[in-house]
């Protein structure tokens, strides 16, 4: 029993231990589930927090996309006034159906640029005409018109030259000094007389005067050509042959100060007879200022005019020389010497292009060989004829040409004599503002430096990115076009792929050290503009030498791309305000300069695409059908008009594609006037459409209407750009 009791007790104990064990396991399980529940709650909180923050930042990013931050740079503050609400195409769409660039032009500008080709009938209500006109009147009072690209570039250079002198390089300091002395010459009449007289005496003096030294003609001519940028009997410059990239010395007929007339029957040029008397009077006034006696001035002016009127008879207009194949006649200097022996060609050209070697076997290009031969004969005849009477008209002729070169650096009384001559023949030229004159004079000597400074001040890395994006999108656009045949497609694509766009300042010469060395020998006076002007003439001679040596030479005033070997040179002068600034929102840069650059590339690389691609013509017809639908027109376009419509619309597409590419690369972009990215892009394009250029006259409507065509698909724009008055006219045609 005891054993049974013990056994029973053991049997009773086992379930109890199991119960205790089960209770212990249950407790552990409860603790484990509690821990899991706690972790689940903690994870939920974390996930909720992350999702909340993600939602916040997503909303913040959405807000940034919809309402971008304003650009507050000084350049943006200046340009913001141009992008007011009236420049938003979506706020006043009717204005952009009737938009007219000429409405914002002054009468003088309208005469200069001419009107649009009107090949269609347009129906407009009087009420809408009054509404739009009131809007344009307001715009005119605010003077929001963009300056033309040439003026914009000169204004940008002016800003550089007038910027404070802090931390500027040696070369830049010299350019600013030249500009400052040009703006404030502070030269008295007596000082100008002294400077001019001194220089004339160094060249041998006036014939018959007490300082007359009877210099040799070719030695004086070589001095004028090499040091004073003066070419009395013929012009000399450097440039490529028609089908070559190599540069040559080029020799052409000279420029004369008289108005000339071309007789199409006799094939001769003569001076305008009505200009002879007033020019003689102004010539005598000029010599009187230089204290030349009345009798001597009468003789000098008479001989100068007589020799000029003789030489001019064998000059001819460019169109005639082109038709007669008188241009680009290649000849060696030795052959030229036999052709026109009165000029010592080798010594004169060696002096002009020093220190570059020039030899008799070098080729030059003549652009009017009959004139060069005739000029040599006249010099020989006049030298023998007047040697007997000791009048030496050739010396007088050269000095008078030198005075024309020096005129900008002399007292205003000198320039007034020539202005009086222009007034007398009813040919008064528009007065050039002093700042513009001085900027142009500075560029003549410091153009390489100014290209470097323009890039530093305005372009920066943004210019390189814009060029790359535009060319990539340009190639994308062209590759998607249907060509007439595979050979044409391959030829065009090879042409595009074989050329590389390059900013004009991208070469080794543009290191600051090289620039300072290049201008190291230039000495600029803080006070005497005349001596600075002579230095500038010497710098101009160096530019010719660099061109002949094939040193890359970016001409800062260039405004359109051009070919150079396998490169497409994009001038840095394009990248200036208001069309471009490195601190602008990219929407402005791509909408304004991007479209202009794309348009230039299309003209350069595809001048006759309509003859090569049916789809290009189809796009042009599609755009035109949009316009006819909106305006109830029925006319058709010429081939040249179709070409330009396609170019302008394609340029807008390329620029927008490029801008979207830049946004994918850098999602953020600033804005001005509170406009969204697409609104600011299109508003910028609107301003660029009024850019005056030769091709603009081929557009049958204002290019601003292209925004309407682009926005026909509401996915591209916030909404279709339609005018209330035109909604009753039915739906616009399909997407182009």
C-alpha positions as CSV (number, residue, x, y, z in Angstrom):
1,X,0.0,0.0,0.0
2,X,2.8,2.2,0.8
3,X,4.3,1.4,-2.5
4,X,0.9,1.9,-4.1
5,X,0.5,5.2,-2.3
6,X,4.0,6.2,-3.4
7,X,3.2,5.2,-6.9
8,X,-0.1,7.0,-6.8
9,X,1.6,10.0,-5.3
10,X,4.1,10.0,-8.2
11,X,1.2,9.7,-10.6
12,X,-0.5,12.6,-8.9
13,X,2.8,14.6,-9.0
14,X,3.4,14.2,-12.7
15,X,0.3,16.1,-13.8
16,X,1.0,18.8,-11.3
17,X,4.5,19.3,-12.7
18,X,3.0,19.3,-16.1
19,X,0.5,21.9,-15.0
20,X,3.3,24.0,-13.5
21,X,5.4,23.5,-16.6
22,X,2.4,24.4,-18.8
23,X,1.8,27.5,-16.6
24,X,5.4,28.5,-17.0
25,X,5.3,28.0,-20.8
26,X,2.1,30.0,-20.9
27,X,3.7,32.8,-19.1
28,X,6.7,32.8,-21.4
29,X,4.4,32.8,-24.4
30,X,2.5,35.7,-22.9
31,X,5.7,37.6,-22.4
32,X,6.8,36.8,-25.9
33,X,3.6,37.9,-27.5
34,X,3.6,41.1,-25.3
35,X,7.1,41.8,-26.6
36,X,6.0,41.2,-30.1
37,X,3.0,43.4,-29.6
38,X,5.2,46.2,-28.2
39,X,7.6,45.9,-31.1
40,X,4.7,45.9,-33.5
41,X,3.4,49.1,-31.9
42,X,6.8,50.7,-31.9
43,X,7.3,49.7,-35.6
44,X,3.9,51.1,-36.4
45,X,4.8,54.3,-34.7
46,X,8.1,54.5,-36.6
47,X,6.5,53.6,-39.9
48,X,3.7,56.1,-39.2
49,X,6.3,58.8,-38.4
50,X,8.4,57.9,-41.5
51,X,5.2,57.9,-43.7
52,X,4.2,61.2,-42.1
53,X,7.6,62.8,-42.8
54,X,7.6,61.3,-46.2
55,X,4.2,62.7,-46.9
56,X,5.4,66.1,-45.5
57,X,8.5,66.2,-47.7
58,X,6.5,64.9,-50.6
59,X,4.0,67.7,-50.1
60,X,6.9,70.1,-49.6
61,X,8.5,68.9,-52.8
62,X,5.1,69.2,-54.6
63,X,4.8,72.7,-53.2
64,X,8.3,73.5,-54.5
65,X,7.4,72.2,-57.9
66,X,4.1,74.1,-58.0
67,X,5.4,77.2,-56.4
68,X,9.2,77.5,-57.0
69,X,11.3,79.7,-54.9
70,X,12.0,83.2,-56.4
71,X,15.3,84.1,-57.9
72,X,16.7,87.0,-55.8
73,X,20.0,87.6,-57.6
74,X,20.7,91.2,-58.9
75,X,20.3,90.0,-62.5
76,X,16.9,88.5,-61.6
77,X,15.8,91.6,-59.8
78,X,16.6,93.6,-63.0
79,X,14.8,91.2,-65.3
80,X,11.8,90.6,-63.1
81,X,10.0,93.8,-64.3
82,X,9.9,92.3,-67.8
83,X,7.9,89.3,-66.6
84,X,4.8,90.9,-65.2
85,X,1.4,89.2,-65.3
86,X,0.7,90.5,-68.9
87,X,3.6,88.4,-70.1
88,X,1.9,85.2,-68.9
89,X,0.4,83.6,-72.0
90,X,-2.3,81.8,-69.9
91,X,-3.6,84.8,-68.1
92,X,-4.5,86.8,-71.3
93,X,-4.5,84.3,-74.2
94,X,-6.3,86.6,-76.6
95,X,-3.3,89.0,-76.6
96,X,-1.2,86.2,-78.0
97,X,-3.6,85.6,-80.9
98,X,-3.2,89.2,-81.9
99,X,0.3,89.8,-80.5
100,X,2.4,92.0,-82.8
101,X,6.1,92.7,-82.1
102,X,5.9,95.9,-84.2
103,X,3.4,97.3,-81.8
104,X,6.2,97.5,-79.2
105,X,8.7,99.1,-81.7
106,X,9.3,102.8,-82.1
107,X,8.6,104.2,-85.6
108,X,12.3,104.4,-86.3
109,X,12.8,100.7,-85.4
110,X,9.8,99.7,-87.5
111,X,11.3,101.4,-90.5
112,X,14.6,99.8,-89.9
113,X,13.4,96.2,-89.5
114,X,10.4,96.3,-91.9
115,X,7.1,94.7,-91.5
116,X,5.9,91.1,-91.6
117,X,4.7,89.3,-94.8
118,X,0.9,89.4,-94.8
119,X,-0.2,86.5,-97.0
120,X,-3.5,85.9,-95.3
121,X,-6.8,87.5,-94.3
122,X,-7.4,88.1,-90.6
123,X,-10.7,88.8,-89.0
124,X,-10.6,90.8,-85.8
125,X,-13.3,92.6,-83.9
126,X,-12.9,96.3,-83.1
127,X,-13.5,95.7,-79.4
128,X,-10.6,93.1,-79.2
129,X,-8.4,95.4,-81.2
130,X,-9.0,98.2,-78.7
131,X,-8.4,95.9,-75.7
132,X,-5.1,94.6,-77.0
133,X,-4.0,98.0,-78.1
134,X,-4.6,99.4,-74.6
135,X,-2.4,96.6,-73.3
136,X,0.4,97.4,-75.7
137,X,0.1,101.1,-74.9
138,X,0.7,100.3,-71.3
139,X,3.7,98.1,-72.2
140,X,5.2,100.8,-74.4
141,X,5.0,103.3,-71.5
142,X,6.9,100.9,-69.4
143,X,9.5,100.4,-72.1
144,X,9.7,96.6,-71.6
145,X,11.0,96.0,-75.1
146,X,14.2,93.9,-75.2
147,X,17.2,95.5,-76.8
148,X,18.4,93.9,-80.0
149,X,21.1,91.3,-79.4
150,X,23.9,93.6,-80.6
151,X,22.9,96.4,-78.2
152,X,22.4,93.9,-75.4
153,X,26.0,92.6,-75.9
154,X,27.5,96.1,-76.0
155,X,25.5,97.0,-72.8
156,X,26.9,93.9,-71.1
157,X,30.5,94.8,-72.1
158,X,29.8,98.4,-70.8
159,X,28.8,96.9,-67.5
160,X,32.0,95.0,-67.3
161,X,34.1,98.0,-68.2
162,X,32.4,100.2,-65.6
163,X,32.5,97.7,-62.8
164,X,34.7,98.6,-59.8
165,X,38.4,97.9,-60.2
166,X,38.6,95.6,-57.2
167,X,40.6,92.4,-57.9
168,X,40.8,93.0,-61.7
169,X,43.7,91.6,-63.6
170,X,46.4,93.6,-65.3
171,X,44.9,93.2,-68.8
172,X,41.4,94.1,-67.6
173,X,42.7,97.2,-65.8
174,X,44.2,98.4,-69.1
175,X,40.9,97.8,-71.0
176,X,39.0,99.8,-68.3
177,X,41.6,102.6,-68.4
178,X,41.2,102.8,-72.2
179,X,37.4,102.9,-71.9
180,X,37.5,105.6,-69.1
181,X,39.7,107.9,-71.1
182,X,37.5,107.4,-74.1
183,X,34.4,108.4,-72.1
184,X,36.1,111.4,-70.6
185,X,38.9,112.4,-73.0
186,X,39.5,115.8,-71.3
187,X,41.5,116.9,-74.4
188,X,41.6,120.5,-75.3
189,X,41.6,121.7,-78.9
190,X,45.2,122.8,-78.6
191,X,46.2,119.4,-77.3
192,X,44.5,117.7,-80.2
193,X,46.2,120.0,-82.7
194,X,49.6,119.3,-81.1
195,X,49.1,115.5,-81.1
196,X,48.0,115.5,-84.8
197,X,50.8,117.9,-85.9
198,X,53.5,115.9,-84.1
199,X,52.4,112.7,-85.8
200,X,52.2,114.3,-89.2
201,X,55.8,115.7,-88.7
202,X,57.0,112.2,-87.8
203,X,55.6,111.0,-91.1
204,X,57.5,113.7,-93.1
205,X,55.1,116.6,-92.7
206,X,52.9,118.4,-95.2
207,X,54.4,118.8,-98.7
208,X,55.9,122.2,-99.1
209,X,55.9,123.1,-95.4
210,X,59.0,123.9,-93.3
211,X,58.9,120.5,-91.8
212,X,58.7,118.7,-95.1
213,X,61.3,115.9,-95.4
214,X,60.2,114.3,-98.7
215,X,59.9,110.7,-97.3
216,X,59.8,107.7,-99.6
217,X,56.2,106.6,-100.5
218,X,56.5,102.9,-99.6
219,X,58.2,103.5,-96.2
220,X,55.4,105.9,-95.2
221,X,52.8,103.5,-96.5
222,X,54.3,100.6,-94.5
223,X,54.3,102.7,-91.3
224,X,50.7,103.7,-91.8
225,X,49.7,100.1,-92.4
226,X,51.6,98.5,-89.5
227,X,51.2,101.1,-86.7
228,X,48.2,103.2,-87.5
229,X,45.8,100.7,-89.1
230,X,45.5,103.0,-92.1
231,X,45.3,101.7,-95.7
232,X,45.1,104.6,-98.1
233,X,45.4,102.9,-101.5
234,X,44.0,99.5,-100.8
235,X,42.5,97.5,-97.9
236,X,44.3,94.6,-96.2
237,X,42.7,92.1,-93.9
238,X,42.8,88.3,-93.1
239,X,40.2,85.7,-93.7
240,X,39.6,82.2,-95.2
241,X,39.2,81.3,-98.8
242,X,35.7,80.4,-100.0
243,X,36.1,76.6,-99.5
244,X,38.9,76.4,-97.0
245,X,39.4,77.0,-93.3
246,X,43.0,78.3,-93.8
247,X,43.4,82.1,-93.5
248,X,45.1,84.2,-96.1
249,X,46.1,87.8,-96.5
250,X,43.3,89.5,-98.5
251,X,43.7,92.7,-100.6
252,X,40.7,94.7,-101.7
253,X,39.8,98.2,-103.0
254,X,39.9,100.9,-100.3
255,X,37.1,102.9,-98.7
256,X,36.5,106.5,-99.7
257,X,35.0,109.3,-97.7
258,X,32.9,110.5,-100.6
259,X,29.5,109.3,-101.5
260,X,29.9,107.3,-104.7
261,X,27.6,106.5,-107.6
262,X,27.7,103.3,-109.8
263,X,26.9,103.7,-113.5
264,X,25.5,100.4,-114.7
265,X,25.9,101.3,-118.3
266,X,29.5,102.5,-118.2
267,X,30.4,100.1,-115.4
268,X,32.2,102.9,-113.7
269,X,32.0,104.6,-110.3
270,X,32.2,108.3,-109.7
271,X,31.8,110.7,-106.8
272,X,28.4,112.2,-106.2
273,X,28.8,115.7,-107.8
274,X,26.6,117.3,-105.2
275,X,29.1,116.2,-102.5
276,X,32.2,117.8,-104.0
277,X,31.7,121.4,-102.9
278,X,30.7,120.6,-99.2
279,X,33.5,118.1,-98.9
280,X,36.0,120.6,-100.2
281,X,34.8,123.1,-97.6
282,X,35.0,120.5,-94.8
283,X,38.5,119.5,-95.9
284,X,39.7,123.1,-95.7
285,X,38.1,123.6,-92.3
286,X,39.9,120.5,-91.1
287,X,43.3,121.8,-92.3
288,X,42.6,125.2,-90.9
289,X,42.2,123.6,-87.5
290,X,45.7,122.2,-87.9
291,X,47.0,125.7,-88.7
292,X,47.7,125.0,-92.3
293,X,47.7,128.2,-94.3
294,X,44.8,129.1,-96.6
295,X,46.7,128.7,-99.8
296,X,48.3,125.4,-98.7
297,X,45.0,123.9,-97.5
298,X,43.4,124.8,-100.8
299,X,46.1,123.0,-102.7
300,X,46.2,120.0,-100.5
301,X,42.4,119.5,-100.5
302,X,42.2,120.0,-104.3
303,X,44.9,117.4,-104.9
304,X,43.4,115.0,-102.4
305,X,40.0,115.2,-104.0
306,X,41.4,114.9,-107.5
307,X,43.4,111.8,-106.8
308,X,40.5,110.2,-104.9
309,X,38.1,110.9,-107.7
310,X,40.6,109.3,-110.2
311,X,41.1,106.1,-108.1
312,X,37.5,105.6,-107.4
313,X,36.6,105.2,-111.1
314,X,37.9,101.6,-111.0
315,X,36.2,100.5,-107.8
316,X,33.0,98.6,-108.1
317,X,30.2,97.3,-105.9
318,X,30.4,93.9,-104.4
319,X,27.6,92.5,-106.5
320,X,29.4,93.5,-109.7
321,X,32.6,92.0,-108.5
322,X,30.8,88.8,-107.6
323,X,29.1,88.5,-111.0
324,X,32.4,89.3,-112.8
325,X,34.2,86.7,-110.7
326,X,36.7,89.3,-109.4
327,X,36.7,87.9,-105.9
328,X,39.2,85.5,-104.3
329,X,41.8,85.7,-107.1
330,X,44.8,83.7,-105.7
331,X,48.2,85.1,-106.5
332,X,51.7,85.0,-104.9
333,X,53.2,88.2,-103.6
334,X,56.0,87.9,-106.2
335,X,53.3,87.8,-109.0
336,X,51.5,90.7,-107.3
337,X,54.7,92.7,-107.4
338,X,54.9,92.3,-111.2
339,X,51.2,93.1,-111.6
340,X,51.3,96.3,-109.5
341,X,55.0,97.4,-109.3
342,X,54.4,100.9,-107.7
343,X,53.8,99.3,-104.3
344,X,56.6,97.4,-102.5
345,X,54.2,94.7,-101.5
346,X,56.6,92.5,-99.6
347,X,58.0,95.2,-97.3
348,X,54.5,96.6,-96.6
349,X,53.0,93.2,-95.8
350,X,56.0,92.2,-93.7
351,X,55.6,95.4,-91.6
352,X,51.9,94.8,-91.3
353,X,52.1,91.3,-90.1
354,X,55.3,91.5,-88.0
355,X,56.6,89.3,-86.3
356,X,55.1,86.7,-88.6
357,X,57.3,85.8,-91.6
358,X,55.9,86.8,-95.0
359,X,57.7,85.7,-98.1
360,X,57.4,86.3,-101.9
361,X,56.0,82.8,-102.4
362,X,53.1,83.3,-100.0
363,X,49.7,83.5,-101.6
364,X,47.3,86.4,-101.2
365,X,43.7,86.8,-102.3
366,X,42.7,89.8,-104.6
367,X,39.1,90.9,-104.7
368,X,39.4,93.5,-107.5
369,X,42.5,92.8,-109.6
370,X,41.6,95.5,-112.2
371,X,41.6,98.1,-109.5
372,X,44.9,97.0,-108.1
373,X,46.6,97.3,-111.5
374,X,44.9,100.6,-112.2
375,X,45.9,102.0,-108.8
376,X,49.6,101.1,-109.4
377,X,49.5,102.8,-112.8
378,X,47.9,106.0,-111.3
379,X,50.5,106.2,-108.5
380,X,53.3,105.9,-111.0
381,X,51.8,108.6,-113.3
382,X,51.1,111.0,-110.5
383,X,54.5,110.5,-108.9
384,X,56.3,111.5,-112.2
385,X,53.8,114.3,-113.0
386,X,53.9,116.1,-109.7
387,X,57.5,115.6,-108.9
388,X,58.4,118.4,-111.3
389,X,56.1,120.9,-109.5
390,X,57.0,119.7,-106.1
391,X,53.4,119.2,-104.9
392,X,53.6,115.5,-103.8
393,X,49.9,114.7,-103.8
394,X,50.6,111.0,-102.7
395,X,51.9,112.2,-99.4
396,X,48.9,114.5,-98.9
397,X,46.6,111.7,-99.8
398,X,48.2,109.4,-97.2
399,X,48.1,112.1,-94.4
400,X,44.4,112.8,-95.1
401,X,43.6,109.1,-94.8
402,X,45.5,109.1,-91.5
403,X,43.5,112.0,-90.2
404,X,40.3,110.0,-90.9
405,X,41.7,107.2,-88.8
406,X,42.7,109.5,-85.9
407,X,39.4,111.5,-86.0
408,X,37.8,109.6,-83.0
409,X,40.7,110.5,-80.8
410,X,40.7,114.2,-81.6
411,X,38.7,117.1,-80.2
412,X,35.0,117.3,-81.1
413,X,35.7,120.3,-83.4
414,X,37.5,117.9,-85.8
415,X,34.6,115.4,-85.9
416,X,32.2,118.3,-86.3
417,X,33.8,119.2,-89.6
418,X,32.9,115.8,-91.1
419,X,29.5,115.9,-89.5
420,X,28.9,119.3,-91.3
421,X,29.8,117.6,-94.5
422,X,27.2,114.8,-93.9
423,X,24.6,117.4,-93.1
424,X,25.4,119.4,-96.3
425,X,24.7,116.3,-98.5
426,X,21.6,115.3,-96.6
427,X,23.3,112.2,-95.4
428,X,23.4,112.8,-91.6
429,X,24.0,109.6,-89.7
430,X,22.3,108.8,-86.5
431,X,24.4,110.1,-83.6
432,X,26.1,107.1,-81.8
433,X,25.9,107.4,-78.0
434,X,29.3,108.0,-76.5
435,X,29.2,104.8,-74.4
436,X,28.5,102.7,-77.5
437,X,31.3,104.4,-79.4
438,X,33.8,103.8,-76.6
439,X,32.7,100.1,-76.1
440,X,33.3,99.5,-79.8
441,X,36.7,101.2,-79.7
442,X,37.7,99.1,-76.6
443,X,36.6,95.9,-78.3
444,X,38.8,96.7,-81.4
445,X,41.9,96.4,-79.3
446,X,40.8,94.1,-76.4
447,X,38.3,91.7,-78.1
448,X,40.1,88.6,-76.9
449,X,40.1,89.8,-73.4
450,X,36.5,91.0,-73.5
451,X,35.4,87.5,-74.7
452,X,37.1,86.1,-71.6
453,X,35.5,88.6,-69.3
454,X,32.0,88.1,-70.8
455,X,32.3,84.4,-70.1
456,X,33.4,85.0,-66.5
457,X,30.7,87.6,-65.8
458,X,27.6,86.2,-67.5
459,X,28.1,82.7,-68.9
460,X,29.8,80.3,-66.5
461,X,29.1,76.6,-66.5
462,X,25.4,77.2,-67.2
463,X,26.4,78.2,-70.8
464,X,28.2,74.9,-71.4
465,X,25.2,72.9,-70.0
466,X,22.7,74.8,-72.2
467,X,24.8,74.2,-75.3
468,X,25.1,70.5,-74.5
469,X,21.4,70.1,-73.8
470,X,20.3,72.1,-76.8
471,X,22.5,70.1,-79.2
472,X,21.4,66.8,-77.7
473,X,17.8,67.7,-78.1
474,X,18.5,69.0,-81.5
475,X,19.9,65.7,-82.6
476,X,17.0,63.9,-81.0
477,X,14.5,66.0,-83.0
478,X,16.4,65.4,-86.2
479,X,16.8,61.6,-85.7
480,X,13.0,61.3,-85.3
481,X,12.2,62.9,-88.6
482,X,11.2,60.8,-91.6
483,X,13.6,61.4,-94.5
484,X,12.9,61.0,-98.2
485,X,15.4,58.1,-98.4
486,X,18.0,56.4,-96.2
487,X,21.0,58.0,-98.0
488,X,19.7,61.5,-97.2
489,X,19.0,60.5,-93.5
490,X,22.5,59.1,-93.2
491,X,24.1,62.1,-94.8
492,X,22.3,64.6,-92.6
493,X,22.9,62.6,-89.4
494,X,26.6,62.2,-90.2
495,X,26.9,65.9,-90.8
496,X,25.3,66.6,-87.4
497,X,27.3,63.9,-85.5
498,X,30.6,64.9,-87.0
499,X,30.4,68.5,-85.7
500,X,30.9,69.4,-82.1
501,X,29.4,72.6,-80.6
502,X,32.1,74.6,-78.7
503,X,31.9,77.9,-76.8
504,X,34.2,80.4,-78.6
505,X,36.4,80.9,-75.5
506,X,37.3,77.2,-75.1
507,X,41.0,77.2,-76.1
508,X,44.4,77.4,-74.4
509,X,44.8,81.1,-75.2
510,X,42.2,82.0,-72.7
511,X,44.2,81.4,-69.5
512,X,44.5,84.6,-67.5
513,X,48.2,84.3,-67.4
514,X,48.4,84.2,-71.2
515,X,46.1,87.2,-71.5
516,X,48.2,89.3,-69.1
517,X,51.3,88.3,-71.0
518,X,49.7,89.2,-74.3
519,X,48.8,92.7,-73.1
520,X,52.0,93.1,-71.0
521,X,53.7,95.6,-73.4
522,X,50.6,97.7,-73.6
523,X,50.9,101.0,-71.7
524,X,47.8,102.9,-71.0
525,X,47.7,106.5,-69.8
526,X,45.3,107.5,-67.1
527,X,44.7,110.9,-68.8
528,X,45.8,111.0,-72.4
529,X,43.2,109.3,-74.6
530,X,45.1,110.1,-77.8
531,X,48.2,108.0,-76.8
532,X,45.8,105.2,-75.6
533,X,44.1,105.3,-79.0
534,X,47.4,104.8,-80.8
535,X,48.1,101.8,-78.6
536,X,44.7,100.4,-79.6
537,X,45.6,100.7,-83.3
538,X,48.8,98.7,-82.6
539,X,46.6,96.0,-80.8
540,X,44.5,95.8,-83.9
541,X,47.6,95.0,-85.9
542,X,48.3,92.1,-83.5
543,X,44.8,90.8,-84.1
544,X,45.5,90.5,-87.8
545,X,48.8,88.7,-87.1
546,X,47.1,86.2,-84.9
547,X,44.5,85.5,-87.5
548,X,47.1,84.8,-90.1
549,X,48.9,82.5,-87.7
550,X,45.7,80.6,-87.2
551,X,45.6,81.3,-83.5
552,X,42.0,80.8,-82.3
553,X,40.4,84.2,-82.3
554,X,36.9,84.5,-80.9
555,X,35.4,87.7,-82.2
556,X,33.4,88.9,-79.2
557,X,30.8,90.8,-81.2
558,X,29.7,87.6,-83.1
559,X,26.1,86.7,-82.4
560,X,25.4,83.6,-84.4
561,X,27.1,80.1,-84.5
562,X,29.5,79.3,-87.4
563,X,31.6,76.4,-88.6
564,X,35.3,76.1,-87.9
565,X,36.6,72.8,-89.1
566,X,34.7,70.1,-87.3
567,X,33.6,72.5,-84.6
568,X,30.5,74.6,-84.4
569,X,31.6,77.8,-82.7
570,X,29.0,79.2,-80.3
571,X,30.0,82.9,-79.7
572,X,30.2,83.8,-76.0
573,X,28.6,87.1,-77.0
574,X,25.3,85.3,-77.2
575,X,25.3,84.6,-73.4
576,X,24.6,88.0,-72.0
577,X,21.5,89.6,-70.3
578,X,18.6,89.9,-70.9
579,X,18.7,86.8,-73.0
580,X,20.9,84.8,-70.6
581,X,22.6,85.0,-67.2
582,X,24.1,82.2,-65.2
583,X,22.0,83.2,-62.2
584,X,18.7,83.3,-64.1
585,X,16.1,80.6,-63.6
586,X,16.9,78.0,-66.2
587,X,13.4,78.5,-67.6
588,X,14.5,82.0,-68.8
589,X,17.8,80.8,-70.2
590,X,16.3,77.9,-72.1
591,X,13.1,79.7,-73.1
592,X,14.9,82.7,-74.5
593,X,18.5,82.0,-75.5
594,X,17.8,78.2,-75.9
595,X,15.2,78.9,-78.6
596,X,17.5,81.4,-80.3
597,X,20.4,79.0,-80.3
598,X,18.3,76.1,-81.6
599,X,17.0,78.3,-84.4
600,X,20.5,79.3,-85.3
601,X,21.6,75.7,-85.4
602,X,18.7,74.7,-87.6
603,X,19.5,77.5,-90.1
604,X,23.2,76.5,-90.0
605,X,22.9,72.8,-90.3
606,X,19.6,72.3,-92.2
607,X,19.1,75.3,-94.5
608,X,16.9,73.3,-96.9
609,X,15.3,70.5,-94.9
610,X,11.9,70.8,-96.7
611,X,13.5,69.4,-99.8
612,X,14.9,66.5,-97.8
613,X,12.0,65.5,-95.5
614,X,8.3,65.2,-96.0
615,X,7.6,65.1,-92.3
616,X,9.2,68.5,-91.9
617,X,6.9,70.0,-94.5
618,X,4.0,68.2,-92.8
619,X,4.8,69.8,-89.4
620,X,4.9,73.2,-91.1
621,X,1.6,72.6,-92.8
622,X,0.1,71.5,-89.4
623,X,1.2,74.6,-87.7
624,X,-0.2,76.7,-90.5
625,X,-3.5,74.9,-90.3
626,X,-3.7,75.8,-86.6
627,X,-3.3,79.4,-87.5
628,X,-5.8,79.4,-90.4
629,X,-8.4,77.7,-88.1
630,X,-7.9,80.3,-85.4
631,X,-8.0,83.2,-87.8
632,X,-10.4,81.9,-90.5
633,X,-7.8,82.3,-93.2
634,X,-7.5,80.4,-96.5
635,X,-4.1,81.3,-98.0
636,X,-1.0,79.1,-98.5
637,X,2.7,79.5,-97.7
638,X,5.7,79.8,-100.0
639,X,8.5,77.2,-99.6
640,X,10.7,79.7,-97.8
641,X,7.9,80.6,-95.4
642,X,7.2,76.9,-94.7
643,X,10.9,76.4,-94.0
644,X,10.9,79.2,-91.5
645,X,7.7,78.1,-89.8
646,X,9.2,74.7,-89.3
647,X,12.5,76.1,-88.0
648,X,10.8,78.4,-85.5
649,X,8.4,75.7,-84.2
650,X,11.2,73.1,-84.0
651,X,13.4,75.5,-82.1
652,X,10.6,75.9,-79.5
653,X,10.2,72.1,-79.3
654,X,14.0,71.6,-79.0
655,X,14.3,74.3,-76.3
656,X,11.5,72.8,-74.2
657,X,12.9,69.3,-74.5
658,X,16.2,70.6,-73.4
659,X,14.7,72.4,-70.4
660,X,12.8,69.3,-69.3
661,X,16.1,67.4,-69.6
662,X,17.8,70.0,-67.3
663,X,14.9,69.7,-64.8
664,X,15.4,65.9,-64.7
665,X,19.0,66.5,-63.9
666,X,18.3,69.2,-61.3
667,X,14.7,69.1,-60.2
668,X,14.8,72.5,-58.5
669,X,14.5,75.8,-60.5
670,X,13.8,79.3,-59.3
671,X,11.4,81.7,-60.9
672,X,10.6,85.4,-61.2
673,X,7.2,87.2,-60.9
674,X,5.7,84.1,-59.3
675,X,5.3,82.2,-62.6
676,X,5.5,78.4,-62.8
677,X,8.3,76.8,-64.7
678,X,6.3,76.3,-67.9
679,X,4.8,79.8,-67.7
680,X,8.2,81.4,-67.2
681,X,9.7,79.3,-70.1
682,X,6.9,80.3,-72.5
683,X,7.0,83.9,-71.4
684,X,10.7,83.9,-72.1
685,X,10.1,82.5,-75.5
686,X,7.5,85.2,-76.1
687,X,10.2,87.8,-75.6
688,X,12.7,86.0,-77.7
689,X,10.3,85.9,-80.7
690,X,10.7,89.7,-81.2
691,X,14.4,89.3,-81.8
692,X,15.2,91.1,-85.1
693,X,17.1,89.0,-87.6
694,X,17.1,88.4,-91.3
695,X,14.9,85.3,-91.2
696,X,12.1,86.9,-89.1
697,X,10.7,88.6,-92.2
698,X,9.8,85.1,-93.6
699,X,7.4,84.3,-90.8
700,X,3.8,84.7,-92.0
701,X,2.6,85.3,-88.4
702,X,4.1,86.4,-85.1
703,X,6.1,83.5,-83.7
704,X,4.3,83.9,-80.4
705,X,1.4,82.0,-81.9
706,X,3.6,78.9,-81.8
707,X,2.9,78.7,-78.1
708,X,-0.8,78.2,-79.0
709,X,0.1,75.2,-81.2
710,X,2.5,73.8,-78.6
711,X,-0.2,74.0,-75.9
712,X,-2.9,72.3,-78.1
713,X,-2.2,69.3,-76.0
714,X,-3.1,70.3,-72.5
715,X,-0.6,67.7,-71.0
716,X,2.3,70.0,-72.1
717,X,0.8,73.2,-70.6
718,X,-1.4,74.0,-67.7
719,X,-4.3,74.4,-70.1
720,X,-4.8,74.8,-73.9
721,X,-4.0,78.3,-75.0
722,X,-7.3,79.3,-76.6
723,X,-8.9,82.7,-76.9
724,X,-12.6,83.0,-75.9
725,X,-13.4,84.7,-79.1
726,X,-12.0,81.8,-81.1
727,X,-13.7,78.9,-79.2
728,X,-16.8,79.2,-81.4
729,X,-14.6,78.5,-84.4
730,X,-14.4,74.8,-83.6
731,X,-11.7,72.6,-82.3
732,X,-8.1,73.2,-83.3
733,X,-6.4,70.6,-85.6
734,X,-4.5,67.7,-84.3
735,X,-1.2,67.9,-82.4
736,X,1.7,68.9,-84.6
